[in-house]
Amino acid sequence: RHFLWVWSKSTSFAQSDEQDVAQVLRSKLNVNINDLTRVDFNNCPPRRDYPN
């Protein structure tokens, strides 16, 4: 199982942001965003091992 982390500087992840991510996934990784399962980590407490 693989995880792809997408950081958003704002708290809201807009539909247009998702389209930008989808384009990068297609062009760089040849991955279809619709094949991914979405998990929202916005409600997780901050952790020290990655930047917030």
N, CA, C and O atoms as a GROMACS GRO file, in nm:
protein
  208
    1ARG      N    1   0.084  -0.119   0.000
    1ARG     CA    2   0.000   0.000   0.000
    1ARG      C    3   0.088   0.124   0.000
    1ARG      O    4   0.186   0.133   0.074
    2HIS      N    5   0.053   0.219  -0.083
    2HIS     CA    6   0.132   0.341  -0.095
    2HIS      C    7   0.049   0.462  -0.053
    2HIS      O    8  -0.072   0.467  -0.074
    3PHE      N    9   0.117   0.558   0.006
    3PHE     CA   10   0.052   0.682   0.047
    3PHE      C   11   0.114   0.799  -0.025
    3PHE      O   12   0.236   0.808  -0.038
    4LEU      N   13   0.031   0.888  -0.069
    4LEU     CA   14   0.076   1.011  -0.133
    4LEU      C   15   0.028   1.127  -0.048
    4LEU      O   16  -0.092   1.144  -0.026
    5TRP      N   17   0.124   1.208   0.000
    5TRP     CA   18   0.089   1.321   0.086
    5TRP      C   19   0.079   1.448   0.002
    5TRP      O   20   0.168   1.479  -0.076
    6VAL      N   21  -0.029   1.519   0.020
    6VAL     CA   22  -0.047   1.648  -0.046
    6VAL      C   23  -0.068   1.754   0.062
    6VAL      O   24  -0.163   1.748   0.140
    7TRP      N   25   0.024   1.850   0.065
    7TRP     CA   26   0.013   1.958   0.164
    7TRP      C   27  -0.058   2.077   0.102
    7TRP      O   28  -0.031   2.116  -0.012
    8SER      N   29  -0.148   2.133   0.178
    8SER     CA   30  -0.218   2.254   0.136
    8SER      C   31  -0.187   2.364   0.236
    8SER      O   32  -0.199   2.346   0.357
    9LYS      N   33  -0.147   2.481   0.184
    9LYS     CA   34  -0.113   2.591   0.274
    9LYS      C   35  -0.236   2.647   0.343
    9LYS      O   36  -0.226   2.700   0.454
   10SER      N   37  -0.350   2.637   0.279
   10SER     CA   38  -0.474   2.682   0.343
   10SER      C   39  -0.546   2.560   0.400
   10SER      O   40  -0.513   2.446   0.369
   11THR      N   41  -0.646   2.587   0.483
   11THR     CA   42  -0.719   2.476   0.542
   11THR      C   43  -0.817   2.414   0.443
   11THR      O   44  -0.855   2.299   0.458
   12SER      N   45  -0.856   2.491   0.343
   12SER     CA   46  -0.951   2.438   0.245
   12SER      C   47  -0.877   2.392   0.120
   12SER      O   48  -0.793   2.464   0.066
   13PHE      N   49  -0.909   2.273   0.077
   13PHE     CA   50  -0.847   2.216  -0.043
   13PHE      C   51  -0.951   2.225  -0.154
   13PHE      O   52  -1.043   2.143  -0.161
   14ALA      N   53  -0.936   2.323  -0.240
   14ALA     CA   54  -1.040   2.353  -0.340
   14ALA      C   55  -1.038   2.251  -0.453
   14ALA      O   56  -0.941   2.177  -0.472
   15GLN      N   57  -1.148   2.249  -0.528
   15GLN     CA   58  -1.159   2.161  -0.644
   15GLN      C   59  -1.051   2.192  -0.746
   15GLN      O   60  -0.996   2.101  -0.809
   16SER      N   61  -1.019   2.319  -0.763
   16SER     CA   62  -0.915   2.358  -0.859
   16SER      C   63  -0.778   2.307  -0.814
   16SER      O   64  -0.694   2.272  -0.897
   17ASP      N   65  -0.756   2.304  -0.682
   17ASP     CA   66  -0.631   2.250  -0.630
   17ASP      C   67  -0.619   2.102  -0.665
   17ASP      O   68  -0.512   2.054  -0.702
   18GLU      N   69  -0.730   2.032  -0.653
   18GLU     CA   70  -0.728   1.889  -0.684
   18GLU      C   71  -0.697   1.866  -0.831
   18GLU      O   72  -0.629   1.769  -0.865
   19GLN      N   73  -0.746   1.952  -0.917
   19GLN     CA   74  -0.716   1.939  -1.060
   19GLN      C   75  -0.568   1.962  -1.086
   19GLN      O   76  -0.508   1.895  -1.170
   20ASP      N   77  -0.509   2.057  -1.014
   20ASP     CA   78  -0.364   2.081  -1.028
   20ASP      C   79  -0.286   1.958  -0.984
   20ASP      O   80  -0.190   1.917  -1.051
   21VAL      N   81  -0.326   1.901  -0.873
   21VAL     CA   82  -0.260   1.781  -0.823
   21VAL      C   83  -0.275   1.667  -0.923
   21VAL      O   84  -0.179   1.594  -0.950
   22ALA      N   85  -0.395   1.652  -0.978
   22ALA     CA   86  -0.421   1.546  -1.076
   22ALA      C   87  -0.331   1.560  -1.197
   22ALA      O   88  -0.281   1.461  -1.251
   23GLN      N   89  -0.309   1.683  -1.240
   23GLN     CA   90  -0.225   1.707  -1.357
   23GLN      C   91  -0.080   1.667  -1.329
   23GLN      O   92  -0.015   1.606  -1.414
   24VAL      N   93  -0.030   1.702  -1.211
   24VAL     CA   94   0.107   1.665  -1.174
   24VAL      C   95   0.120   1.513  -1.163
   24VAL      O   96   0.219   1.456  -1.208
   25LEU      N   97   0.021   1.449  -1.103
   25LEU     CA   98   0.025   1.304  -1.089
   25LEU      C   99   0.032   1.237  -1.225
   25LEU      O  100   0.107   1.141  -1.245
   26ARG      N  101  -0.048   1.287  -1.319
   26ARG     CA  102  -0.048   1.229  -1.454
   26ARG      C  103   0.085   1.250  -1.523
   26ARG      O  104   0.143   1.156  -1.578
   27SER      N  105   0.135   1.374  -1.520
   27SER     CA  106   0.254   1.406  -1.600
   27SER      C  107   0.382   1.350  -1.539
   27SER      O  108   0.469   1.302  -1.612
   28LYS      N  109   0.394   1.354  -1.407
   28LYS     CA  110   0.520   1.312  -1.343
   28LYS      C  111   0.520   1.166  -1.304
   28LYS      O  112   0.622   1.098  -1.318
   29LEU      N  113   0.407   1.117  -1.256
   29LEU     CA  114   0.404   0.982  -1.199
   29LEU      C  115   0.320   0.884  -1.280
   29LEU      O  116   0.318   0.765  -1.251
   30ASN      N  117   0.249   0.936  -1.381
   30ASN     CA  118   0.160   0.851  -1.461
   30ASN      C  119   0.057   0.780  -1.372
   30ASN      O  120   0.030   0.661  -1.389
   31VAL      N  121   0.001   0.856  -1.278
   31VAL     CA  122  -0.098   0.803  -1.185
   31VAL      C  123  -0.228   0.878  -1.205
   31VAL      O  124  -0.230   1.001  -1.221
   32ASN      N  125  -0.338   0.804  -1.205
   32ASN     CA  126  -0.470   0.866  -1.215
   32ASN      C  127  -0.521   0.895  -1.075
   32ASN      O  128  -0.528   0.805  -0.991
   33ILE      N  129  -0.557   1.021  -1.049
   33ILE     CA  130  -0.601   1.059  -0.914
   33ILE      C  131  -0.726   0.984  -0.872
   33ILE      O  132  -0.750   0.966  -0.753
   34ASN      N  133  -0.806   0.941  -0.968
   34ASN     CA  134  -0.929   0.868  -0.934
   34ASN      C  135  -0.900   0.726  -0.885
   34ASN      O  136  -0.988   0.662  -0.827
   35ASP      N  137  -0.777   0.678  -0.907
   35ASP     CA  138  -0.740   0.547  -0.856
   35ASP      C  139  -0.698   0.553  -0.710
   35ASP      O  140  -0.679   0.450  -0.646
   36LEU      N  141  -0.684   0.675  -0.658
   36LEU     CA  142  -0.638   0.691  -0.520
   36LEU      C  143  -0.756   0.701  -0.425
   36LEU      O  144  -0.862   0.752  -0.460
   37THR      N  145  -0.736   0.652  -0.304
   37THR     CA  146  -0.835   0.667  -0.199
   37THR      C  147  -0.802   0.792  -0.120
   37THR      O  148  -0.688   0.810  -0.075
   38ARG      N  149  -0.900   0.878  -0.102
   38ARG     CA  150  -0.875   1.004  -0.031
   38ARG      C  151  -0.889   0.985   0.119
   38ARG      O  152  -0.987   0.928   0.168
   39VAL      N  153  -0.790   1.034   0.190
   39VAL     CA  154  -0.794   1.035   0.336
   39VAL      C  155  -0.763   1.177   0.380
   39VAL      O  156  -0.662   1.235   0.339
   40ASP      N  157  -0.848   1.232   0.463
   40ASP     CA  158  -0.830   1.370   0.508
   40ASP      C  159  -0.762   1.371   0.644
   40ASP      O  160  -0.818   1.324   0.743
   41PHE      N  161  -0.640   1.424   0.646
   41PHE     CA  162  -0.564   1.428   0.772
   41PHE      C  163  -0.571   1.565   0.838
   41PHE      O  164  -0.495   1.593   0.931
   42ASN      N  165  -0.662   1.651   0.792
   42ASN     CA  166  -0.668   1.786   0.846
   42ASN      C  167  -0.701   1.788   0.995
   42ASN      O  168  -0.664   1.882   1.066
   43ASN      N  169  -0.769   1.686   1.042
   43ASN     CA  170  -0.810   1.685   1.182
   43ASN      C  171  -0.706   1.621   1.273
   43ASN      O  172  -0.726   1.612   1.394
   44CYS      N  173  -0.596   1.575   1.215
   44CYS     CA  174  -0.491   1.516   1.297
   44CYS      C  175  -0.415   1.625   1.372
   44CYS      O  176  -0.397   1.735   1.319
   45PRO      N  177  -0.370   1.596   1.492
   45PRO     CA  178  -0.287   1.693   1.563
   45PRO      C  179  -0.154   1.711   1.492
   45PRO      O  180  -0.108   1.618   1.425
   46PRO      N  181  -0.090   1.826   1.507
   46PRO     CA  182   0.040   1.848   1.443
   46PRO      C  183   0.143   1.747   1.494
   46PRO      O  184   0.145   1.711   1.611
   47ARG      N  185   0.228   1.704   1.403
   47ARG     CA  186   0.336   1.613   1.442
   47ARG      C  187   0.469   1.677   1.412
   47ARG      O  188   0.479   1.766   1.326
   48ARG      N  189   0.570   1.633   1.482
   48ARG     CA  190   0.700   1.698   1.467
   48ARG      C  191   0.778   1.646   1.347
   48ARG      O  192   0.875   1.709   1.304
   49ASP      N  193   0.738   1.533   1.292
   49ASP     CA  194   0.820   1.474   1.185
   49ASP      C  195   0.781   1.523   1.047
   49ASP      O  196   0.836   1.476   0.948
   50TYR      N  197   0.687   1.616   1.037
   50TYR     CA  198   0.663   1.681   0.908
   50TYR      C  199   0.617   1.824   0.932
   50TYR      O  200   0.554   1.853   1.034
   51PRO      N  201   0.649   1.913   0.839
   51PRO     CA  202   0.614   2.054   0.857
   51PRO      C  203   0.464   2.078   0.846
   51PRO      O  204   0.396   2.012   0.767
   52ASN      N  205   0.415   2.170   0.924
   52ASN     CA  206   0.272   2.201   0.920
   52ASN      C  207   0.247   2.323   0.834
   52ASN      O  208   0.132   2.365   0.818
   0.00000   0.00000   0.00000
